[in-house]
Amino acid sequence: MLEGITPSTSSAPLPPEAPTPEKRETWRTVLTIIFLFIMPLVGLILTWMLAPWRRRVKIIVTAIFAIPLIGILLTIILVAIRALVSA
């Protein structure tokens, strides 16, 4: 019936696709990991506030990064106390 007629193609650009949930959460993961290595205290805060990870993963990451931070802080405090006592 409509032989020889081809559907017209529009030259208008297609609207951008909506980002998938994985793409929306990728920047959160990347930002959290970067801060965990550059500024661990800020990274730990971002882990709990921003990262889309399971609670178990957040606890493991916190243990891995918090234990050395606590050790460093305690060492600094003990050295300061020892310096004050011996002075």
C-alpha positions as CSV (number, residue, x, y, z in Angstrom):
1,M,0.0,0.0,0.0
2,L,2.8,2.5,0.9
3,E,5.5,1.1,-1.3
4,G,8.5,3.3,-1.9
5,I,7.9,5.4,1.2
6,T,10.6,5.1,3.9
7,P,10.2,6.3,7.4
8,S,11.8,9.6,7.9
9,T,14.7,9.8,10.3
10,S,14.9,12.7,12.6
11,S,18.1,14.6,12.9
12,A,17.2,15.8,16.4
13,P,19.6,14.4,19.0
14,L,18.3,11.8,21.4
15,P,17.9,12.7,25.0
16,P,20.7,11.4,27.3
17,E,20.1,8.2,29.0
18,A,19.4,8.3,32.7
19,P,22.3,7.1,34.7
20,T,21.9,3.6,36.1
21,P,22.0,3.1,39.9
22,E,25.5,1.5,39.5
23,K,26.8,4.6,37.7
24,R,25.2,6.9,40.3
25,E,26.9,5.1,43.1
26,T,30.3,4.6,41.5
27,W,31.5,8.2,42.2
28,R,30.6,7.6,45.9
29,T,32.8,4.5,46.0
30,V,35.7,6.1,44.2
31,L,35.6,9.3,46.4
32,T,35.5,7.2,49.6
33,I,38.4,5.0,48.5
34,I,40.5,8.0,47.5
35,F,39.9,9.7,50.9
36,L,40.6,6.5,52.8
37,F,44.1,6.5,51.5
38,I,44.8,10.3,51.4
39,M,43.0,11.3,54.6
40,P,41.9,8.2,56.5
41,L,39.8,10.0,59.1
42,V,37.7,11.8,56.4
43,G,37.6,8.5,54.5
44,L,36.1,6.7,57.4
45,I,33.5,9.4,57.8
46,L,32.6,9.2,54.1
47,T,32.5,5.4,54.4
48,W,29.6,5.6,56.9
49,M,27.9,8.6,55.3
50,L,28.3,8.2,51.6
51,A,29.5,4.8,50.5
52,P,26.8,2.5,49.2
53,W,28.4,-0.6,50.9
54,R,26.9,-3.2,53.1
55,R,27.2,-2.7,56.9
56,R,29.6,-5.6,57.2
57,V,32.0,-4.1,54.6
58,K,31.9,-0.8,56.4
59,I,32.7,-2.4,59.7
60,I,35.7,-4.3,58.1
61,V,37.0,-1.1,56.4
62,T,36.6,0.8,59.7
63,A,38.6,-1.9,61.6
64,I,41.3,-1.9,59.0
65,F,41.8,1.9,59.0
66,A,40.8,2.8,62.5
67,I,43.1,0.4,64.4
68,P,46.3,1.9,62.9
69,L,45.0,5.5,63.4
70,I,44.2,4.7,67.1
71,G,47.7,3.2,67.5
72,I,49.4,6.3,66.0
73,L,47.3,8.7,68.2
74,L,48.1,6.7,71.3
75,T,51.8,6.7,70.5
76,I,51.8,10.5,70.0
77,I,50.0,10.9,73.3
78,L,52.3,8.6,75.2
79,V,55.4,10.3,73.8
80,A,54.0,13.7,74.8
81,I,53.2,12.5,78.3
82,R,56.7,10.9,78.7
83,A,58.3,14.2,77.5
84,L,56.3,16.1,80.1
85,V,57.1,13.8,82.9
86,S,60.9,13.7,82.2
87,A,61.1,17.5,81.8
